[in-house]
Amino acid sequence: MIYIEDLIKEDIGRYVIYTDGLKNEEQGRLKSWNDKWIFVVYHCADDWDNYQDYTGAATDPNDLKFVEPKPGENWKTEDKLNRFDILDL
């Protein structure tokens, strides 16, 4: 879970994992937030350096966790989740 009240400007662009509580997971980048939703870019034609040019989907913060790519790895949608370290914040 990500707490909206703890987000800071530097969190924009961080990688996240969305989990629906079942077995469905999706990777994305945090674009913005308001007092209820975190807006995440999930699909950007594998153009992750320009993710801010794409529409962010309103996502419940309860369904998100931060992730970080391992050093030297490029982040892509087809990467497996085990290639990332999930941070429980």
HELIX and SHEET records of a PDB file:
HELIX    1   1 ILE A    4  ASP A    6  5                                   3    
HELIX    2   2 LYS A    9  ASP A   11  5                                   3    
HELIX    3   3 TRP A   48  ASP A   53  5                                   6    
HELIX    4   4 PRO A   61  ASP A   63  5                                   3    
HELIX    5   5 LEU A   81  ARG A   83  5                                   3    
SHEET    1   A 6 ALA A  57  THR A  59  0                                        
SHEET    2   A 6 ILE A  38  VAL A  41 -1                                        
SHEET    3   A 6 GLU A  25  TRP A  33 -1                                        
SHEET    4   A 6 TYR A  15  THR A  19 -1                                        
SHEET    5   A 6 LEU A  64  PRO A  69 -1                                        
SHEET    6   A 6 PHE A  84  LEU A  87 -1                                        
END                                                                             
